[in-house]
Amino acid sequence: MTIRLNGEPREVPEGLTLATLLDWLKLPRDRVAVEHNLEIVQRDLWERTPVELGDRLEVVQFVGGGLPTRAQASGRRS
């Protein structure tokens, strides 16, 4: 079936939940946020939220990093 994932049409198997969709996409559940049809879905609801034909999903993956410390910026070792 076709859903819209991060703005793009995507074919996915039928019968998925948000949790099993993330597994199918090989995305780490502990580092993503999911918006389902314009609503953020709490993590504890992913297992029982079905993915249906025509759904619009935005999946955002959190990435570590940030600004360097002052020591890193100057090239000094801490």
PyRosetta script that sets phi, psi and omega in degrees:
from pyrosetta import init, pose_from_sequence

init()
pose = pose_from_sequence("MTIRLNGEPREVPEGLTLATLLDWLKLPRDRVAVEHNLEIVQRDLWERTPVELGDRLEVVQFVGGGLPTRAQASGRRS")
pose.set_psi(1, 158.9)
pose.set_omega(1, -177.3)
pose.set_phi(2, -104.0)
pose.set_psi(2, 130.7)
pose.set_omega(2, 171.9)
pose.set_phi(3, -124.1)
pose.set_psi(3, 173.6)
pose.set_omega(3, 173.9)
pose.set_phi(4, -109.7)
pose.set_psi(4, 116.3)
pose.set_omega(4, -177.0)
pose.set_phi(5, -117.1)
pose.set_psi(5, 116.2)
pose.set_omega(5, -177.7)
pose.set_phi(6, 51.1)
pose.set_psi(6, 43.3)
pose.set_omega(6, 174.8)
pose.set_phi(7, 84.4)
pose.set_psi(7, -3.3)
pose.set_omega(7, -177.4)
pose.set_phi(8, -117.8)
pose.set_psi(8, 141.8)
pose.set_omega(8, 174.3)
pose.set_phi(9, -64.8)
pose.set_psi(9, 140.6)
pose.set_omega(9, -177.5)
pose.set_phi(10, -145.4)
pose.set_psi(10, 132.4)
pose.set_omega(10, 175.1)
pose.set_phi(11, -86.0)
pose.set_psi(11, 126.5)
pose.set_omega(11, 178.4)
pose.set_phi(12, -133.9)
pose.set_psi(12, 158.1)
pose.set_omega(12, 177.5)
pose.set_phi(13, -65.7)
pose.set_psi(13, 152.8)
pose.set_omega(13, 175.3)
pose.set_phi(14, -76.8)
pose.set_psi(14, 158.9)
pose.set_omega(14, 174.9)
pose.set_phi(15, 84.3)
pose.set_psi(15, 12.0)
pose.set_omega(15, -180.0)
pose.set_phi(16, -84.4)
pose.set_psi(16, 154.6)
pose.set_omega(16, 165.8)
pose.set_phi(17, -105.8)
pose.set_psi(17, 173.6)
pose.set_omega(17, 176.4)
pose.set_phi(18, -58.6)
pose.set_psi(18, -40.0)
pose.set_omega(18, -180.0)
pose.set_phi(19, -63.4)
pose.set_psi(19, -46.7)
pose.set_omega(19, -178.1)
pose.set_phi(20, -73.1)
pose.set_psi(20, -26.6)
pose.set_omega(20, 173.9)
pose.set_phi(21, -64.0)
pose.set_psi(21, -44.9)
pose.set_omega(21, 178.3)
pose.set_phi(22, -60.7)
pose.set_psi(22, -40.3)
pose.set_omega(22, 176.1)
pose.set_phi(23, -62.3)
pose.set_psi(23, -45.1)
pose.set_omega(23, -179.2)
pose.set_phi(24, -61.3)
pose.set_psi(24, -36.2)
pose.set_omega(24, 178.5)
pose.set_phi(25, -81.5)
pose.set_psi(25, -5.0)
pose.set_omega(25, -178.4)
pose.set_phi(26, 61.2)
pose.set_psi(26, 42.3)
pose.set_omega(26, 177.3)
pose.set_phi(27, -104.7)
pose.set_psi(27, 138.2)
pose.set_omega(27, -179.8)
pose.set_phi(28, -71.8)
pose.set_psi(28, 120.8)
pose.set_omega(28, -176.7)
pose.set_phi(29, -61.8)
pose.set_psi(29, -28.4)
pose.set_omega(29, -176.6)
pose.set_phi(30, -80.9)
pose.set_psi(30, -3.3)
pose.set_omega(30, -178.1)
pose.set_phi(31, -126.9)
pose.set_psi(31, 25.5)
pose.set_omega(31, 179.3)
pose.set_phi(32, -133.5)
pose.set_psi(32, 159.0)
pose.set_omega(32, 169.7)
pose.set_phi(33, -122.5)
pose.set_psi(33, 145.9)
pose.set_omega(33, -176.4)
pose.set_phi(34, -125.1)
pose.set_psi(34, 128.7)
pose.set_omega(34, 171.7)
pose.set_phi(35, -108.9)
pose.set_psi(35, 125.9)
pose.set_omega(35, -176.9)
pose.set_phi(36, -119.5)
pose.set_psi(36, 112.6)
pose.set_omega(36, -178.8)
pose.set_phi(37, 50.5)
pose.set_psi(37, 50.8)
pose.set_omega(37, 174.6)
pose.set_phi(38, 73.5)
pose.set_psi(38, 12.7)
pose.set_omega(38, 176.7)
pose.set_phi(39, -127.2)
pose.set_psi(39, 131.9)
pose.set_omega(39, 175.0)
pose.set_phi(40, -68.1)
pose.set_psi(40, 132.5)
pose.set_omega(40, -179.0)
pose.set_phi(41, -104.9)
pose.set_psi(41, 128.0)
pose.set_omega(41, 177.3)
pose.set_phi(42, -64.2)
pose.set_psi(42, 143.5)
pose.set_omega(42, -177.6)
pose.set_phi(43, -54.2)
pose.set_psi(43, -38.0)
pose.set_omega(43, -178.0)
pose.set_phi(44, -71.8)
pose.set_psi(44, -6.3)
pose.set_omega(44, 177.0)
pose.set_phi(45, -101.8)
pose.set_psi(45, -6.1)
pose.set_omega(45, -176.8)
pose.set_phi(46, -59.6)
pose.set_psi(46, -39.0)
pose.set_omega(46, -177.1)
pose.set_phi(47, -64.4)
pose.set_psi(47, -28.3)
pose.set_omega(47, -176.4)
pose.set_phi(48, -113.4)
pose.set_psi(48, 13.6)
pose.set_omega(48, 176.2)
pose.set_phi(49, -101.3)
pose.set_psi(49, 109.1)
pose.set_omega(49, -177.8)
pose.set_phi(50, -73.4)
pose.set_psi(50, 148.8)
pose.set_omega(50, 172.2)
pose.set_phi(51, -97.2)
pose.set_psi(51, 125.0)
pose.set_omega(51, -175.2)
pose.set_phi(52, -123.7)
pose.set_psi(52, 159.4)
pose.set_omega(52, 179.2)
pose.set_phi(53, -48.1)
pose.set_psi(53, 128.8)
pose.set_omega(53, 176.8)
pose.set_phi(54, 84.0)
pose.set_psi(54, -2.5)
pose.set_omega(54, 178.6)
pose.set_phi(55, -58.5)
pose.set_psi(55, 149.5)
pose.set_omega(55, 175.3)
pose.set_phi(56, -112.0)
pose.set_psi(56, 117.6)
pose.set_omega(56, -177.7)
pose.set_phi(57, -122.3)
pose.set_psi(57, 138.2)
pose.set_omega(57, 170.3)
pose.set_phi(58, -119.8)
pose.set_psi(58, 123.7)
pose.set_omega(58, 178.4)
pose.set_phi(59, -118.0)
pose.set_psi(59, 120.8)
pose.set_omega(59, -178.5)
pose.set_phi(60, -112.7)
pose.set_psi(60, 125.9)
pose.set_omega(60, 179.8)
pose.set_phi(61, -99.9)
pose.set_psi(61, 130.3)
pose.set_omega(61, 178.8)
pose.set_phi(62, -80.2)
pose.set_psi(62, 137.9)
pose.set_omega(62, -178.9)
pose.set_phi(63, -124.2)
pose.set_psi(63, 133.7)
pose.set_omega(63, 178.4)
pose.set_phi(64, -70.7)
pose.set_psi(64, 166.1)
pose.set_omega(64, 178.4)
pose.set_phi(65, 136.4)
pose.set_psi(65, -156.7)
pose.set_omega(65, 179.1)
pose.set_phi(66, 139.6)
pose.set_psi(66, -165.9)
pose.set_omega(66, -179.4)
pose.set_phi(67, -77.4)
pose.set_psi(67, 143.7)
pose.set_omega(67, 177.8)
pose.set_phi(68, -68.9)
pose.set_psi(68, 153.4)
pose.set_omega(68, 174.7)
pose.set_phi(69, -70.5)
pose.set_psi(69, 167.9)
pose.set_omega(69, 179.7)
pose.set_phi(70, -59.8)
pose.set_psi(70, -39.7)
pose.set_omega(70, 180.0)
pose.set_phi(71, -65.5)
pose.set_psi(71, -41.3)
pose.set_omega(71, -179.9)
pose.set_phi(72, -67.0)
pose.set_psi(72, -39.3)
pose.set_omega(72, -178.7)
pose.set_phi(73, -65.1)
pose.set_psi(73, -32.7)
pose.set_omega(73, -178.7)
pose.set_phi(74, -89.7)
pose.set_psi(74, -4.2)
pose.set_omega(74, 179.4)
pose.set_phi(75, 85.1)
pose.set_psi(75, 3.5)
pose.set_omega(75, 179.3)
pose.set_phi(76, -79.5)
pose.set_psi(76, 151.8)
pose.set_omega(76, 173.8)
pose.set_phi(77, -91.0)
pose.set_psi(77, 144.5)
pose.set_omega(77, 178.1)
pose.set_phi(78, -101.4)
pose.dump_pdb("model.pdb")
